Amino acid sequence: MESRNPDIPQYSAANYCISFIDLLGQRDALRGQGLLPIIKSEADDSAFQKTLRDTVRPILRLQDEVEAIVETAVVNPESPLRMSLPEEGRVIYDEMQLKRVKTQYWSDGLIRFVCLGEKEIKCPLNGITEIFQLSGYFCLLGLAQGHPVRGAIDIAWGVELPHSGLYGPVVANAYELESEVAQYPRIVVGQRVVEFFEAHIANTCDNPFTNLNRILARRCLDMLVLDIDGRWTIHYLGDAFQFLLTHTNHIYVHDKARAFVIEQLEEYRKSKNSKLAFRYSQLLNYFDAHVRK
């Protein structure tokens, strides 16, 4: 076998799972804007401050909420379960809980991603489960707050570049799903992700890491529902999602989100915006098909 030419650069890549989240409505909010306005009066300043609130505040809120959830997702080294284990058991416990989920912000969106090729991460499904929960949560919460998002989750190879972050088909594919397939506030999940879960469930190895990956893969599949167009989506109104994430807040958030969907649907009907009216009608059908509990 010939040795590699040292003059030809060699690169490394890995498989990644990525969630691509886009805050909707920002294009409309920025329409007609150009240079900074000349502020000559308090009224001018007040008007421009409103523009900033309408455009910048939703993005800052989304980023702050992501960071807050990331902080709560940190494993507690002094958890009662961990402290009850012998020293050897704590080592295995720490290896099982280890995850490395990264965030990359840009403009009015973000990506959350995990590398599936890190040898020290024995249970990659930990990170993917966090991505699932966060994506669905922000889709539901965005509706409740009046700042809807849509997104997509996919698996493919990528490369982490030192100055620009994650790059590769994993980003391109997730973006395509988000921009061309999702269409309205929902999180579309690529078929490769479903197949990844099925492969872990079918793994017959019997050790703590494989067993946990199998459990988490089933948990993620339970958070999916097949939408009317045959696409898998995060089922943020489902029992599994409510049990894992929204808990006792589910009814309150559900009702706020549904009220916003109805409000948007009526607005687009009145303005005869067929495209968005049909999309929000489909979203209302989803809410009505899964009555709150």
N, C-alpha and C positions, 0 to 999 in steps of 0.2 A: 504493500500500500504506500502510495507516495505521501511524503510529508507535506504539510501545508506550506504554502508560500508565505514566508514571514512578512513580505511586503504588502500582502492583501489583508486588510483588517478583518477580524472575526468578531461577530456580534452574538449576543445570547438573547434568547426570548423565552417566555414562559406562557402558560395558559392562565387566564385571569377570568374572574367573574366580576361583572361591572353593572352598576345601576346608574342609568343616565336620567337625570331629573331636570325638567325644564319648567320654569315659572311662566304661566300663560298670561296673556294680556299686556305684556310689556311693550310690544310693538305699537299697539293702539295708544298706550299711555304716552309714548314718546313721539307720536305722529305730529308733525308740524313744528317740532323743536329745531332750533338752529344754534346760533351764537347766544351767549349769555345775554339776557335782557338788560337794558340800562335801567337801573333802579332810581327813579326820581321821586318816589313817594312811598308812604307806608303801604298804600294799596298795591303798588307794583311789587314791593317786597313780599307782601302777603300772598299775592298771586303766584309768585315764583316758588315760595315756600310750599304752597299746595302742590305744585308740580313735582317738587323734590319728594314730598311725602308720598305722592301717588306712585312714584317710580322707584325711588331708592329704598323707602321703608320696607316694602314687601321683601326685597332681596335681603336686607339686613336681618329682618325677622327670620327668614328661612335659614340663613347662615347661623344666627344665634341659636335657633332651635336644634339645628344639626349638632352644633358643638355641645349643647346642654345634654342631648341624648347620648353623645359619644362619652361624655364624662360619667354618666350613670351606668354605662355598659362596661366600665372597668371592673375586672374581677377583684373582689375583696380578699386580700391574703389572710384576713382574720375571720373569714366566714365560719360560722359554727360547724358546718359540715367538714371543711378543711381542717379545722383545729381538732376535730374528733378523730382524725385519721392518724395512724402511726407515721413516722418519718418517711418510710418507703412509700406509703400510700399518698402522702402529700406530694411527692415528686411526680407520681403518675397523675394525680389530680391536676397539678400545675400544667403538665404537658397536655392533658386533655382540654384544659380551658384556654390554652394559649391561642391567640388570634392576632392578626395584624390587618386591620381595615383602614384604608387610607381615603382621604377626601381631597378632591381637586376642584377648586372653584373657578368659574369663568363667567363673566357678564351676569346673566340672569338665571344661571343654572349651576349644576354641580354633578360630579360623578363620585360614587363611593365604590371602591374596588378592593378585591383581595387577590393576591397571587396564589395560585394553586400549586406552584412548584417549589415552595420553600420546605426543605426537608425537616426543619425543626417544628413546623406546624403539623402536628399529627392528626388534627381534626379540622380540616379546612371548612367543614360544614358549619362550624361555629361562626365564622366570618360571614358566610353566605346567609345563614339564618338572620344575622343582624341586618344585613342588607335588605332581605325580604321584609323584615318587620319595619325598618325605617322607611322604606319606599312606600309601603302600603299606608303607614301611619301618616306620612306627609301628604299622600293623595287625599285621604279622608279629612285630615286637619285643614288642608288648604281650602277645601270646599267649605268647611265650617267657618273659616276665617274670611272667606270671600276672596281668597287669592289662590285659585286652583293651579295645580301642577299636573303634568302628565309625564310618563317616563317609560323606560324599558330596562329589562335585565337580560343579559346574554353572557355567553361564555365563548371565548376564542383566544388566540394568542395575541400577545402584546409585548411592548418593550417600554421600560421606564427610562425616559430620557432625563439627564441631569438638570436641564434648564426648563423643560416644558412639560414634564410629567408623563403620564401614560399615553402611549401612541400605538396604533396598529389596528388590525381588523376588529378587535374587541370593541374599540371605541367607535369605529365606523359602523359596525353592525348594530350596536346598541342605539346609535344616533338615528340610523335608518328606521329601526323599529319605532323609536320615539316619535320621529318627525313624520313618517309616512304611514305607519300602521296604527299607532295609539289613537291619534286624531282628537280625542276628547279626554277629559280627566280620568285616566286609568293607567295602570302599570302593566304593560305587556311583557310576557316572559317568553323568551325564545325556546324553541324545541330542544336545542342542545342542553339547556339547563334542565329540562325535564328528564332527558336521557341520562344526564349526569347523576341525578337523584336515583333513577331506576338502577343504574349500575352499582351505586353504593348499597342500595337495598338488596340487590342480588348477590353481593359479596358474602360468601359463606365463612370467611375467616372469623375466628372467635378470639378476640382480644379486646381490651377496654376501648381502644381507639376506633377499631372497626365497628364495634357495637354502638358507640356514641354517634359516629358518622351515619350509621344506619337509622338510628332513632331520629336524628336531626333531618335526614333526607325525607323520612316519612312526614315529619312535622312541616317541612316546607311544602311538600305536595298537598298536605291538608289545607294550606293557605292559598291554594289555587282554585280557580273556577274556569270552566270553558265558556268563553263569551259567544255571542250569537254568530260572530264571524269565524268561529273555529279557533280563535287565538286563546292561549292560556293567559289569564290575568290574575293579579293579586286580589284575593277575595277578602277585602278589608271589612266587609259586612258579615262575614261568615263566623261561625261558632269558634273555629280554631283561632282565628285572628283575635276575636274578642277575648278568648280565654288567655291568650299569650300576651296581649298588649293593652287593649282599651279598657278591659275590666269593667269597673263600675261607672266609668265615664262614657261608656259606649252609647247609652241612650241619649245623653245630652249632646255628644258630638254628632251622632247620627241625625238627630232632629235639626240641629243647626245646619248641617251639610245639606240635608234634603230641602230645607227652606231656601237655601241659596240656589240649589239646582232649579227649583220651581220659579224663583225670581228671575234667573237667567233665561229660562225657557220662555217665560212670558215676555221678557224684553226682546228676545230675538224673534218671537212671533209677531210682535207689534211692528218691529222694524223690517219684517219680511226677509230676515236673514235665514234663508232656507238651510244653508249648510250647518250653521250653529244650532238652529232650532232642532234639526233632526238629531244632532249629536247629543244635545241636552235632553231630548226626549228619550233617547236610548239610555242615557244615564239615569233618568227618573225611573225608567222601567226596571233597571237594576236595583234601585232602592226599594221599589214597590214589590219586587220579587223576593226580597229578603227583609221581611218586616222585623223591626227592632224587638229585642227580648229583654 
